[in-house]
């Protein structure tokens, strides 16, 4: 075996190791590096390790190109070099564009196999070694990454909320952690992981949209949660008006939607059959008065212009007696955030709304001169609603389990999720809350003996 072939194989082995590592990335948490660095912070460096794979392939291709006089061989080597370089650039510049990153990586991987295949054909008529390696690798990739019709939820990572968000005029006082869990289309190997590790749950479910659309939706939810948590925090410390709703924004259009080609992503529904709609709840109430199959007059705000549309409805899959457009929606909120808040963009924090409540608590702590934690090490989860209430979230069993592995003194959870959280961590101090005020009142009533807040 030549040196350039060894480099090709080394890249493949490293890719396999990193694939397994990525799917089990949660296991080392709550590994801490000093007082402010969490395991999730260290994972941000993983992108540089991923980029090492195409760099190794590129090095192998360069070696191959300069060690032979065969023109066709040089063409193959140049192709691998170009694809590897593109993969490195994409990984280092737009790592969260998953579909693009995966596509360029797979193209590079395929070109590497083509180079190995034709090189072996120079020595034997049927390149058995290359074909066997290709088929074995392909089967392994299918087992590890072929999406099924189920969703899997499994434990995740804790993150330092004071590192995640920093108010411009604020100062970190307390120890506050958020918690993320992984929820994605299940791969065949996940059933093996479920036998080996705790808290893997599966649900028969189809995304109803492409992976790219799904990623965009959760990113939008993340941005909304950031804005909601910030607005409520400033309102609680006497700055700003909080959150107000001014319509219903379309966040996703499902594949079987009768509104396909009529409604568009980011349209803001303002009226349904001439009735004003300002919140999702109002839209739901209007749809209860509509029969499946009816044509509905919809007024939307699109690109700053009001557009009147006629949209047919279909049966609501959750209630056959009700009508639905086949869309996913969110309140079109206006957030009053009087001062800047900086956010750290974690590689593995793709999106979702569940950090909104603990974000609000974190910013209140930063904006309050003496802080609000009273020496408690806090973890929390829950959506942040416009009225200051805390809404339910998914994956509470896994989140509670993840928090139970840390040194948190208390885990605040939405009241509606209390039973799930207790199933995940029976020994953890779990406090169900309805509002941000419930969190603040509990902390005030339960100070730690060592760690009373002091003004500095």
Buried (B, 14 or more C-beta within 10 A) or exposed (E): EEEBBEBBBBBBEBBBEBBEBEBEBBEEBBEBEEEEEBBBBEBBEBBEEBBBBBBBBBBBBBBBBEEBEBEEBBEBBBBBBBBBBBBBEBBEEEBBBEEBBBEBBEBBBBBBBBBBBBBBEEEEEEBEBBBEBBEEBEEEBEEBBEBBEBBBBBBBBBBBBBBBBBBEEBBBBBBBBBBBBBBBBBBEBBBEBBEEEEBBBBEEEEBBBEBEBBBBBBBBBBEBBBBBBBBBBBBBBEBBEBBBBBBBBBBBBBEEBBBBEBBBBEBBBBBBBEEEBBBBEBBBEBBEEBEBEBEBEBBBBBEEEEBEBEBBBBBBEEEEEBBBBBBBBBBBBBBBBEBEBEBBEBBBBBBBBBBBBBBBBBBBBBBBEEBBBBBBBBBBBBBBBBEBBBBBBBBBBBBBBBBBBBEBBBBBBBBBBBEBBBEBBEEBBBBBBBBBEBBBEBBEEBBBEEBEBEEE
